[in-house]
Amino acid sequence: MQPEEFRAAAHELVDWIADFRARVPDLPVRSTVAPGQVRDALATAPPEQPQAFDDLLRDLSDVVVPGLTQVQHPGYFAWFPSNASLASVLGDLASSGLGALGITWQSAPALTEVEEVVTDWLRELTGLSDAWHGAIHDTASTGVLVAMLAARERASGLSETRGGLQAEPAPLVVYTSTQAHSSTPKAVLLAGFGRDNLRMIDVDPATFAMDVDALRRAMADDVAAGRRPAAVVASVGTTGTTAVDDVAAIVEAAREHGAWVHVDAAMAGSAMLLPECRWMLDGVEGADSLGWNPHKWMGTILDTSLLYVRDVEHLVRVMSTNPSYLRSAVDGEVTQYKDWGIPLGRRFRALKLWFHLRLDGAEAIRARLRRDLANAQWLREQAESEPGWQVVAPVPLQTVCLRHIPVVDGAPLEGEVLDEHTLAWCERVNATGRAFVTPAVIGGRWTVRVSIGAEATELADVEELWSLCRAAVVPA
Ligand SMILES: Cc1ncc(COP(=O)(O)O)c(C=O)c1O
């Protein structure tokens, strides 16, 4: 494709995207396609000859769009917000159009330095001190894996340069809570600690935050048994209920054993843009790494995940592909992001954040986050004041976990029958196509999570969801 052909097609595509975004509110929120339906609708043979751009656009409209759950829909309340602000979409387009290759500073100096600028901007906007240094990764899952690798190497005195973990005399142990996102156990296993050395610490039954006394006891037991606490992963905003672990207390407990502290704020990190929410990260300055996703609530399109560390020199020692592990991060004059994580080649992801912040501005983003927090409180108040409804967990952020408990034959429903009722009314809400909520097991019973925070969701949409929920608990 030549630049002039690209110009014509790209104009058409941009028009198509703008039209699509305008009609998202009229689409069903949850995709209704059956498994295999998209595949069956597409040609099976790879194209030998160029096809018409219009044919491609038609398939986008007719096959791809129905095959997507519309996470930009104002009635999207499932999993977690996955906003894709149009300003950041422009940055993504610019990134692809520039076709840059980020393997070293030299291969794309601007790619490196814009990333330094935007990670510094977000550090400032979230109230972190300048002791932190950030890089953009694809996801928080990658971020926690990088953190676990760094933790492993710190605890083992760079065992990778000898026999690796396999030659270590004492097992290294990692701690997180039972409410931690599955990416944490996954990272611990991939980093070679082994399931036997992963402790899922109990949580407070009311707040779902890690029980730090239980953490302390688990660490002491491990030390007594000849094992070494290597890392603790604290969650700020758990996936289930947005519970907030006490980072300061965890840092203090970890410090006694020299254990690394990683803070997983994948979803809740966006709230740190609001000074009134920063209490959730109290103590973070004593942690070693912090990951959060602008590609969730804040709204910079996937994949934009931030990983901040304090000791870049250590990270580079662990990750550097240069032969000498003794080489220090400050030896060179420039940042080599290839030595801050796993991949060698990097996309120009920083442009998404750069466009998003420059075109929308932090003030508008903060206003939207505050709107969502207020809408969550509105829904909590409705549920708390309506007989038969229960708000299952505190609502520190934008997620409200609901259960409806009908009274049948004079007794409130419980056990598996209650679970069946919950899953049934959840499905009735989703089947309307007007809203999409996802259930999760919380405290041993199914619960419907309402995760507020799509860019398009206004109070009227939350009001509509609440009406749908109330209608859905009464079987037709
Ligand atoms: C608390 C938490 N941590 C980690 C993740 C994983 O995020 P990612 O999809 O960026 O790997 C999620 C996603 O839901 C999450 O809620």
The ligand as an ORCA input file, in Angstrom:
! r2SCAN-3c Opt
* xyz 0 1
  C      -6.046     -6.224     40.829
  C      -5.660     -6.697     39.455
  N      -4.395     -7.072     39.212
  C      -3.993     -7.495     38.017
  C      -4.860     -7.574     36.958
  C      -4.361     -8.060     35.638
  O      -4.309     -7.006     34.733
  P      -3.748     -7.221     33.253
  O      -4.906     -7.667     32.437
  O      -3.230     -5.886     32.848
  O      -2.683     -8.252     33.313
  C      -6.198     -7.206     37.149
  C      -7.166     -7.314     36.066
  O      -8.336     -7.434     36.293
  C      -6.602     -6.761     38.423
  O      -7.870     -6.377     38.660
*
